[in-house]
Amino acid sequence: MRNHEVTKKHQLLDAKGRLVEPGWSRGLVQVYDRRAIRAPKFRIKEWDYYLVLSEQFACAFTLSDDGYIGLQSVSLLDFTRPWEHTETILNAFPMGKMKMPATSEKGHVVYRDKRLAMEFIKTEGQRRIRCDFKNFCGGKPFSCDITLEQPPMDTMVIATPWKEKETAFYYNQKINCMRASGSAYFDGKEYAFHPETDFGTLDWGRGVWTYDNRWYWGSGNGVINGKPFGFNIGYGFGDTSAASENMLFYDGVCHKLDDVEFHIDKSDYMKPWRFTSSDGRFEMDFVPVLDRAAKIDVKLIVTDQHQVFGRMTGRAVLDDGTALEIKDLMCFAEDVHNKY
């Protein structure tokens, strides 16, 4: 059944390490347990990724334990110039040593080395991001203390298998519309977030992937008619025949979409994009401002990514047929090809 909603709580994986019930849900209904995975430790991927976005700038933070490699990353983006810098620290074979929480609903994620101290702190109704990064760019440090408000609200959760490997799976939650406050500091400048206009998004993921994958993902948040609005769109990753991850969020309630397609001129990612939907409920034009492009090729590990930030204009339709007019909403969409 297309867009199957999972509503009953149960273990994510069966005794053979296979997904019990592929589909989408409004929260973490299925219970992730690392011990139930039937794959080598070096193939398990666990990550928390936060993006905090304003009209003029953004910060992104990753803490991850991806089996044979750990990837800890901070990005600062300034759309007024436009300019961006991403600094990444790689760790060999963490394989569970980071003790990433089994749920996004509780537990902290902490990383420290001689150069980077970063922590994601979860408390009741809030998430806090603290970071101190020495020699972040040009010998200068980066720091931040940002708080995201998370009142009770729907989220996007998807459990996705792979046809070619039955013990491979992707369990993912996207939490949109978290109002952001606090500041980041770099090169003598304060980047202040204001909860009236600025939002954070969490991409929480656990799973075992196949080696070679390409995906498309887009997300954004704003205020429409005085209420928080957000969207999550994406495809290409795993076997999504049970459900897509396409969803609108409005005033704390999710509205499930069917298929969304990205129309990109891959010869130039800074040319305008279009988004179309099979159900006609997400029709958008996207004007890029900044392409956060990265390419790494070190034999077994290859990544080629374009995370493009820009402004989206168009029409989003809720479950009850209400059409929301979107005008110059700052957001991002990406095309990523990974081998690792």
Secondary structure, 3 states (H helix, E strand, C coil): CCCCECCCCEECECCCCCECCCEEECCCCEECCHHHCCCCHHHEEEEEEEEEECCCEEEEEEEEECCCEEEEEEEEEECCCCEEEEEEEEEECCCCCCCCCCCCCCCCEEEECCCEEEEEEEECCEEEEEEEEEEEECCEEEEEEEEEECCCCCCEEEEEEECCEEEEEEEEEEEEEEEEEEEEEECCEEEEECCCCCEEEEEEEEEECCCEEEEEEEEEEEEECCEEEEEEEEECCCCCCCCCCCEEEECCEEEECCCEEEECCCCCCCCCEEEEECCCCEEEEEEEEEEEEEEEEECCEEEEEEEEEEEEEEEEECCCCCEEEEEEEEEEEEEEEEEC
